[in-house]
Amino acid sequence: MKNILAVDDSPTIRTSVEYALKGLGHNVVQAENGKDALDKFNDLKEKGESLAMCIVDVNMPVMDGITFVKEFRKLDKFTPVVILTTESGNSKIEEGKSAGASGWIVKPFAPGELVKIVEKLVR
């Protein structure tokens, strides 16, 4: 079973991501902001577990998604990070890519679209 980190300040979005991915047999770890996500990533590593992917919102309190991606990339260069956000402007997308994001999904998202991306990125 692969761990996927769902990072969003909206409990509804986190639950939607978990629901969409449950059918793939993955374990979804929920975090409410970037700092919480880094803590949960470190907890997984301490337990000897790996992370298959991160799905991250951009606009969050405490630590936003772009900052999270930059910090996460210092710890893990290879795990795919997909940004899931209402932001669809090219400048935000470029900022995400240069921070190290692997992909971009604009909310509201179709569960099938998310599943396709996860199946493509998680081996």
C-alpha positions in Angstrom: 0.0 0.0 0.0 1.3 3.4 -1.0 1.1 6.5 1.2 -0.2 9.7 -0.5 -0.1 13.0 1.3 -3.2 15.2 0.8 -2.4 18.8 1.9 -5.3 21.3 2.0 -6.7 23.6 4.6 -10.2 22.5 3.6 -11.3 19.2 5.3 -13.8 18.7 2.5 -11.1 18.8 -0.2 -8.9 16.4 1.8 -11.8 14.0 2.2 -12.7 14.3 -1.5 -9.1 13.4 -2.4 -9.1 10.4 0.0 -12.4 9.2 -1.3 -11.3 9.5 -5.0 -8.1 7.5 -4.2 -9.5 4.8 -1.9 -10.5 2.6 -4.8 -6.8 2.5 -5.9 -5.9 0.9 -2.5 -3.7 3.8 -1.4 -3.4 5.1 2.2 -4.2 8.9 2.2 -2.5 10.9 4.9 -4.3 14.2 5.5 -2.5 17.4 6.5 -4.0 20.9 6.9 -1.1 23.0 5.8 2.5 22.7 4.6 4.1 22.6 8.0 1.7 19.9 9.1 2.5 18.0 5.9 6.3 18.2 6.5 5.7 16.9 10.1 3.6 14.0 8.8 6.2 13.2 6.1 8.9 13.0 8.8 6.6 10.8 10.9 6.3 8.4 8.0 10.0 8.3 7.4 10.6 7.6 11.1 8.3 4.6 10.8 10.3 3.4 7.8 7.4 4.1 5.5 7.7 5.8 2.1 5.6 8.4 0.4 4.4 7.8 -3.2 3.0 11.2 -3.9 1.9 14.6 -2.5 -1.3 16.5 -3.6 -1.0 20.0 -2.3 -3.2 23.2 -2.3 -1.5 26.5 -2.9 -3.3 28.9 -0.6 -3.1 27.7 3.0 -2.3 29.4 6.4 0.9 28.6 8.3 2.8 27.4 5.2 1.4 27.7 1.7 1.8 25.1 -1.0 4.6 26.7 -3.0 6.7 27.0 0.2 5.9 23.4 1.1 7.1 22.2 -2.3 10.4 24.1 -1.9 10.9 22.7 1.6 9.8 19.2 0.6 12.3 19.1 -2.3 15.1 19.7 0.1 14.1 16.4 1.8 12.9 14.4 -1.2 13.9 15.2 -4.8 11.9 12.4 -6.6 8.4 11.9 -5.0 5.8 13.5 -7.4 4.1 16.6 -6.0 0.8 17.7 -7.7 -0.6 21.1 -7.0 -4.4 21.0 -6.5 -5.7 24.6 -6.5 -8.2 27.2 -7.7 -5.2 29.2 -9.0 -4.9 28.7 -12.8 -2.8 31.7 -13.7 0.4 31.0 -15.7 2.6 32.9 -13.2 1.4 30.7 -10.3 1.8 27.5 -12.4 5.4 28.6 -13.4 6.1 29.4 -9.7 4.9 25.9 -8.8 7.0 24.2 -11.5 10.1 26.1 -10.5 9.6 25.1 -6.9 9.6 21.5 -8.0 5.9 20.6 -8.6 5.3 17.7 -11.0 1.8 18.7 -12.1 -1.1 21.0 -11.7 -4.9 20.3 -11.2 -7.4 23.1 -11.0 -10.3 22.9 -8.6 -13.0 21.9 -8.7 -11.6 18.6 -9.9 -13.2 15.5 -11.3 -12.3 12.4 -9.2 -11.5 10.5 -12.4 -9.0 13.2 -13.4 -7.2 12.9 -10.1 -7.2 9.1 -10.3 -5.7 9.2 -13.8 -2.9 11.5 -12.7 -2.1 9.4 -9.6 -2.1 6.2 -11.7 0.3 7.9 -14.1 2.7 9.2 -11.4 2.6 6.5 -8.8 4.3 3.3 -9.8 
